[in-house]
């Protein structure tokens, strides 16, 4: 394959594709809870469905479209094989099984029961329905509508904005999301370099430094995208319902569950991006005749 020099993807690409996906599917971190009495696989599978986490895992496949952009390339560089390879790598059954494997070994029964009880409620099921729909929605439309809704809420000084911020803190209290974003890019770009897809003109430390140059801008984009995504997703809920949801997310047991789910989501996504990079090395580029 003809190599190309790696460069940082534009901030709009990250925000519109990979970043928004990660945020709507819950921000990621490296952490696993200690093993106590792990839930059995059938209960974990039911847990994924009742919480909508199964759809969040499936939606990782949508991020494949952003992969070439992160390398300064485009899908056309990989010809007709691109779609087949991307679908093969981001196989939803494979991703679901990987998530189940991790959760089966780490998710404690009492934590599973706590989260499942809330999401099995009438309010919980309505929230899962809209969150599932948001995961799979068109990113450009979601961003456009969400930003307009957010601007309207800000103009009215609506208390929902503060609730959205509290939700964001509850699901990622240590603000690990930006670090996870960087780690996904580093692992993917390095794997692409090893596979011969790109000619990386720096080492790992240099790559991290380059990515961190945009840290402040990225943090602002994350906050704005998070609020816009929440405005879009929860637009049909009353203030009282959003207060109830926020308080549920702030419960210590729920925060532990989200910490674990974030870690699982991050691991599955990172694993698939690294696998995609290796497969990209096997795809022949389009040749002009």
Secondary structure, 3 states (H helix, E strand, C coil): CCCEECCCCCHHHHHHHHHHHHHHCCCCCCCCCCCCCECCHHHHHHHHHHHCHHHHHHHHHHHHHHHHHHCCCCHHHHCCHHHHHHHHHCCHHHHHHHHHHHHHHHCEHHHHHHHHHHHCCHHHHHHHHHHHHHHHCCHHHHHHHHHHHHHHHHHCCCCHHHHHHHHHHHHCCCCCHHHHHHHHHHHHHHHHHHCCCEECCCCHHHHHHHHHCCHHHHHHHHHHHHHHHHHHHCCCCCHHHHHHHHHHHCCHHHHHHHHHHHHHHHHHHHHHHHHHHHHHCCCCCCCCC
